[in-house]
Amino acid sequence: MIKSLKKYIPLLIVGIIAASIGGVITANLLIEKPALAEDQKDETVTIKPVAITGDPNAIANVAEMASKAVVKIETTYKPAAQKYLTDNPFFNDPFFRYFFGDIQPMPDQAPREGMGSGFIFREDGYILTNDHVVRGADEINVFIYGYDKPLKAEIVGADASLDLAVLKVDPKGKKLPTVKLGDSNKLRIGEWAVAIGDPYGMDWTVTAGVISAKGRPLTIRDNDGRARRYKDLIQTDAAINPGNSGGPLLNLKGEVIGINTAVNAAAQGIGFAIPINTAKEVLSDLIDHGQVIRPWLGVSITDVTEDMAEALGLSSTDGVLVADVVPGSPADKAGIMRYDVILEVNKTPVKSSDHLVELIRSTDVDETVAILISRNGRTRLVTAKIDKAPADLRM
């Protein structure tokens, strides 16, 4: 039965994880309806352009206001062999080194370097950037306006799913310049936007464009080859290139409305940014807990089709099919297995995969839930203690 069922499982499985000014430089169009003769039946309209008005230095003012709070981030990654030797306590044991000496990596293994951008949102040294800019880095150096040398940074908190990370530097008693976080929910299509960052290592580069679209989904692959799926990106034609990642996207008030994160290499003038409201919702979790706290069951699921129901001997397509179970997860500890069908959570019938996500999202970490499952044509009730999702889990 299992072999016959596998062909019905989609290649892309949805994982259960509960996640938790225009007008300054604009061209307005005025539609006017001309006077018509009495015998004219067809109505026509003409479009009369209105002259551009406003401050011609608006973008320059934003750049001058915000650039001092934008930082350049350089990362260093040890070679895999060197990292294994230096981070492995066995090879650092004095007894081992007495008999075998120091073990050095191959001479041709040079450290790998990376770069990105970020911005200071608290004057005591807190910086917001992308998770993919700093994940796995052995050393993080931050270049800040007014400092002759870079400052060492530590990762305070990070979330792989949202691609966000908070860094902390020691400002040596100084108050650092900051940018104000805006409201991305108020964005309008066609509104002007300014991006600041360090593309290709060219410090504090300013580009401008408009908000092209909102709510864009996108899947890209990191340097490690793993897919990173975004659900609600801002699209802009302001130039965003490698090295811009983590830098701010600003409105003409100088407020951060997005975090530059990706560029579509197959197209010209298409960049993407994470809405700043997404970051604002989780900043306290990242700072206080080091990760975003989300309720997590730990299964991959798919909706039940009629063919699946027939193969499983089910009387209906109610519930969702478990395609995989994460080892050690709450689902695994509860005894949920691959090819089980989840029918109810706390006596609430599960209507779809998205519905199950919402049901788990509404629970609290450490809460115990009752889950009704169907296995081999028989129903059984199990209990699962909801845990917090791993920080490096990608949806």
TADAFEN-V991647 format. One record per backbone hydrogen bond with DSSP energy under -0.5 kcal/mol. NH is the residue of the N-H (numbers start at 1). CO is the residue of the C=O. Records with the same first field share a line. If there is no record, write none. Layout:
NH->CO + CO
This chain:
5->1
6->2
7->3
8->5
9->6
10->8
13->11
14->301
15->13
16->299
17->15
18->295
19->17 + 20
24->21
26->53
28->26
30->48
31->29
32->30 + 46
34->32
40->37
41->39
46->32
48->30 + 46
49->47
50->28
53->26
56->54
58->55
61->57
62->58
63->59
64->60
65->61
66->62
67->63
69->66
70->67
71->118
72->143
73->116
74->141
75->114
76->139
77->112
83->79
84->80
85->81
86->82
87->83
88->84
89->87
91->88
92->88
93->90
97->93
98->94
99->95
100->96
101->97
104->102
109->106
110->108
112->77
114->75
116->73
117->245
118->71
119->128
120->69
121->126
122->126
125->122
126->122
127->167
128->119
129->165
133->130
134->130 + 131
135->131
137->134
138->76
139->76
141->74
142->151
143->72
144->142
147->144
151->142
153->140
154->168
156->154 + 166
157->166
158->290
159->164
160->391
161->393
163->159
164->159
165->129
166->157
167->127
168->154
169->125
170->152
171->169
174->171
176->123 + 174
179->120
182->180 + 256
184->182
186->183
187->184
190->211
191->188
193->209
194->250
195->207
196->248
197->205
198->243
200->242
201->198
202->199
203->201
205->197 + 202
207->195
209->193
211->191
212->210 + 235
213->235
216->233
218->230
220->228
222->226
225->222
228->220
230->218 + 228
233->216
234->273
235->213
236->271
237->210
244->241
246->260
247->244
249->258
250->194 + 248
251->255
254->251
256->180
257->249
258->249
259->274
260->247 + 258
261->272
262->272
264->270
265->263
267->264
271->236 + 269
272->262
273->234
274->259
275->232
276->257
278->275
279->275
280->276
281->277
282->278 + 279
283->279
286->282
287->283
288->284
289->285
290->285 + 286
291->285
293->291
294->292
296->387
298->16
300->324
301->14
302->321
304->319
305->303
309->305
310->306
311->307
312->308
313->309 + 310
314->309
319->350
320->342
321->302
322->340
323->300 + 321
324->300
326->298
329->326
331->297
333->329
334->330
335->331 + 332
336->331
339->322
340->337
341->374
342->320 + 340
343->341 + 372
344->372
345->348
346->370
348->345
349->347
350->343
351->349
356->352
357->353
358->354
359->355
360->356
361->357
362->358
363->360
366->386
367->364
369->367 + 384
371->369 + 382
372->344
373->371 + 380
374->341
375->378
378->375
380->373
382->371
384->369
386->367 + 384
387->296
389->294
393->390
